[in-house]
Amino acid sequence: MEIPSGKEIEKQPESLKAVTLSDFAIFFTVCWIVVSFLLSPFFKVHWFVPGDFSHAEAMYYHGIMVPVLIILYLLTKKALSLKVVNERVYSTVAIVSVIFVGFGSIFNTSEGISVATVVQIIGMVMTDCLGIVLVAAMAIFVLKKGRKEGKTGAAFWLLFSSLIAIVIAAPFGHLAGWCIDIGAKSIPGLNALLNAINIKPDDFQDGLVASHSHLIVAALLCGLAAITAIHFQYQSRLAWKKRLSILGLWVSLISLLSATAIYVISAIAGWEPPALFVSGPNGIPLDDVVLTIMEIGFLMLIVGISGPLNTKNLSPIKTQLRIAIILNWIFGFIGVVLPGIYIELNEGFYGAGASRAPGALNDSIFIRAHLLYPFFLLPIII
């Protein structure tokens, strides 16, 4: 094989150099996630304890999960070949964002403004900009292609909506951080809003945190599902599998749009979603019903992308990867939906984690377990 000379390398298309940098950005981000997770015990992050995260654990969690969002952005850019976005600039900003968010999150161990907090915020704002640029690029892509985006079809719209939901959810997290580090009363105009909706600052802060965390995880899972459908060519399946895949994607899309509306209203107006199937203290909150339907959409997509393609271009590695992702979705459903619904239908025993309830400890264990497994490890593995 003839090795190209230096001059020949210089003459290579710009896109080829850019793809190399994009691949490095993905590789770097994956390495950061793995190393950060392995080193977490050295920073006194205790994952396996009951209950919700402490401040330090929540920040460390962001230092791993925000890079996962960045990987989603990079994979989206690669899968759709969005040429309107400069690869070199985008990939460089992605790498810098990972570094800023990562280091800031590691050392942001207490509430209040610190150097680590500022570094983390800069990285998160850069990540927000990456998402906004990608949403704009996808909008331009649709305007240029018109209805010809049918090559990715429903998966495109699920991915597009997922990115928009992430961009919407991010400011809720920033506002919650402002409330925690500086104080809710320091936010301009917030007192008037709180008086209008008759809600306390602490309750408003809790609502922001809940809306931010629930929506951004749901959007991330939907975005990964859409990328998976595109990668495994769901539209090249047998006719009935293709239709089932499309149905699963639309079910997830409608669920995501519904969840977005619920969490936006909840964050801004302090509205708490009502419980359905109520029986005494038992009941399933509306947002959990919507998220359960979203997960069912993923299960439908499993059937759609299973089995051989009409074409023979699926390598053995891709086949094994597909099986791993399918198992990931199944275990995610088993890990969060089934026990979550069971607990909500038996709140008389679990007591929503209240200290006096017989199953309060069990509920606290589930709270931590579903944060760690279906909403942390499984998205990373996908």
Disulfide bonds with the S-S distance in Angstrom:
none
